[in-house]
Amino acid sequence: FSMAASTWPRPGAPNHLRGFFFQRRQGKIDWRKLGRVNLHALVAQVNVEVLNDNVDHVTFADITEDDISSMNAETTLKLIRLMQLIIEYLLNMQNHLLALGDAGKQREEKWA
């Protein structure tokens, strides 16, 4: 499976997707940086700075079969859990932004 850059936006794509495309994966995961992540502390402290600090190298790395086969179960689990926390945080932010948009629409309707 090759993660070549996508050809979005396609004609007729919804407005919110017009500028979006999947980027080419490049570089490697920073395994040392990943190793320094303390998932228990991250969760206990809701330390989104750690998530922000790791999102780029996790998201855009070109992870190969060789990378996966050389990882032990503990490292694999840590990477998956970090990815889950990043996704959870991004979903929370998406919901927050949607709520802000809804509140703005309600204010506009009230004053219209």
C-alpha positions as CSV (number, residue, x, y, z in Angstrom):
1,F,0.0,0.0,0.0
2,S,1.5,3.2,-1.1
3,M,0.5,6.5,0.4
4,A,1.0,8.7,-2.6
5,A,-0.5,12.2,-2.4
6,S,-4.2,12.2,-3.3
7,T,-5.8,14.2,-6.1
8,W,-8.4,15.9,-4.0
9,P,-10.3,18.0,-4.3
10,R,-12.5,16.3,-6.8
11,P,-15.1,18.3,-8.7
12,G,-18.2,18.5,-6.7
13,A,-16.5,17.9,-3.4
14,P,-18.2,19.5,-0.4
15,N,-16.9,23.0,0.4
16,H,-15.2,21.9,3.6
17,L,-13.1,19.4,1.6
18,R,-12.1,21.7,-1.3
19,G,-8.7,22.5,0.1
20,F,-8.0,19.1,1.7
21,F,-5.8,16.4,0.3
22,F,-3.9,13.5,1.8
23,Q,-0.3,14.3,1.9
24,R,2.6,12.0,0.9
25,R,4.1,10.2,3.8
26,Q,7.7,10.9,4.3
27,G,10.4,10.6,7.0
28,K,10.3,8.2,9.9
29,I,8.7,8.1,13.3
30,D,10.9,9.6,15.9
31,W,11.2,6.5,18.0
32,R,13.2,8.3,20.7
33,K,10.6,11.0,21.0
34,L,7.9,8.3,21.2
35,G,9.9,6.5,23.8
36,R,9.9,9.6,26.0
37,V,6.1,9.9,26.0
38,N,4.6,8.8,29.3
39,L,1.1,7.9,28.4
40,H,-0.1,7.6,32.0
41,A,1.1,11.1,32.8
42,L,-0.3,12.5,29.5
43,V,-3.7,11.1,30.3
44,A,-3.7,12.0,34.0
45,Q,-2.5,15.6,33.3
46,V,-4.5,16.0,30.1
47,N,-1.2,17.1,28.6
48,V,-2.3,18.1,25.0
49,E,1.1,19.7,24.5
50,V,2.6,16.2,24.3
51,L,0.0,15.3,21.7
52,N,0.8,18.5,19.7
53,D,4.5,17.8,20.0
54,N,4.0,14.3,18.5
55,V,1.2,14.7,16.0
56,D,3.4,15.6,13.0
57,H,6.0,12.8,13.2
58,V,3.2,10.3,13.9
59,T,0.8,11.5,11.2
60,F,3.2,12.1,8.3
61,A,5.8,9.4,8.9
62,D,6.2,6.8,6.1
63,I,5.6,3.7,8.3
64,T,6.8,0.6,6.5
65,E,6.4,-3.1,7.0
66,D,10.0,-3.2,8.2
67,D,9.2,-0.6,10.8
68,I,6.3,-2.6,12.1
69,S,8.2,-5.9,12.1
70,S,11.0,-4.4,14.1
71,M,8.8,-3.0,16.8
72,N,8.1,-5.0,19.9
73,A,4.5,-5.3,21.2
74,E,5.0,-2.6,23.9
75,T,6.2,0.0,21.3
76,T,3.4,-1.0,18.9
77,L,0.8,-0.6,21.6
78,K,2.3,2.7,22.7
79,L,2.1,4.1,19.2
80,I,-1.5,2.9,18.7
81,R,-2.5,4.4,22.1
82,L,-0.8,7.7,21.3
83,M,-2.6,7.7,17.9
84,Q,-5.9,7.1,19.7
85,L,-5.3,10.0,22.1
86,I,-4.4,12.3,19.2
87,I,-7.6,11.3,17.4
88,E,-9.7,11.7,20.5
89,Y,-8.2,15.2,21.1
90,L,-8.9,16.2,17.5
91,L,-12.5,14.9,17.7
92,N,-12.9,17.0,20.8
93,M,-11.6,20.1,19.0
94,Q,-13.8,19.4,16.1
95,N,-16.8,19.2,18.3
96,H,-15.8,22.4,20.1
97,L,-15.4,24.2,16.8
98,L,-18.8,23.0,15.6
99,A,-20.4,24.2,18.9
100,L,-18.8,27.6,18.4
101,G,-20.1,27.7,14.8
102,D,-23.6,26.8,16.1
103,A,-23.5,29.4,18.8
104,G,-22.4,32.0,16.2
105,K,-25.3,31.1,13.9
106,Q,-27.7,31.4,16.8
107,R,-26.4,34.9,17.6
108,E,-26.8,35.9,14.0
109,E,-30.3,34.6,13.9
110,K,-31.2,36.4,17.1
111,W,-29.9,39.7,15.7
112,A,-31.3,39.3,12.2
